[in-house]
Amino acid sequence: MRIGQIVPSSNTTMETEIPAILRGRERTLPGEQFTFHSSRMRMKKVTKEELAAMDRDSLRCAAELADAEVDVVGYACLVAIMSMGLGYHRTSQGALHARMKEEGHAAPVVTSAGALVDELKLAGIRSISIVTPYMPALTDLVVDYIKDQGIDVIDSIALAIPDNLEVGRRDPMALVNDVDRLNTRGADLVVVSACVQMPSREAIPVVEDKLGLPVTSAAACTTRSMLRALGLDPVAPDAGFILSEAAKAAAAASSEDIQG
């Protein structure tokens, strides 16, 4: 299966974390094999202006990935989508899918922004606390976006790192101490990285053990959405709650409640 990603030019994390998660899955399901293919949009500083300019380039990336006939596409920049207006992930996904269809290969498209809210809601999560690397104003946009999608945000930490390369170089295990400053009282789950550039994969199980709460990241949620789009069981080992059998069971129970 060919995994396509649309990534900011300065993103160094999504092409490492998603493959690492899916390589772990391959070890438990040796009949599966994934390859990874990316197209890049220019962006260096995480500012609203650069994010908007970058987003305009996403259609070119979709066309390039259509040429590779990938099986699914993930738009790998959460804040770019959330800074464009409430509910914009649906607009983006529709436009990218339409462009791929025009190019003769209509693969399913997910966005990391849509994946975060969709996968949490599917798993029955209604309240969260989050850590972001963004400046406070962008973090506020992310919080408002998530709340608009029906998920309460109990607390947020803005690490205020404007340089996207610096975000990608951050030690993921620093998050283990960062959560000491996070109010998690009343939260169903902690999003330890509400950014697909801030590394977090290694920290997720450690923070789960520390807090005694489900923990996930934007990258893990994106992986789950990709697996569902491929028609595959949305689980992977050592990747936290959202890719666990517990989340799968919660999603199944939620679906039964809706149908009932």
Protein Blocks (a to p, Z undefined) as FASTA:
>chain_A
ZZdddddfklcklmmmmmmmmmmmmmmmmmbccdddddddddfbdcfklmmmmmmmmmmm
mmmmmmnopabdcddbfklmmmnoghklmmmmmmmmmmmmmnopacddddfklmmmmmmm
mnopabdcdddfbdfklmmmmmmmmmmnopacfbacdehpablklmmmpcfklmmmmmmm
pcfehiabdcfbgcfkbgcklmmmmmmmmnopacddfklmmmmmmmmmnopacbdehkbj
klcmklmmmmmmmmmmmmZZ
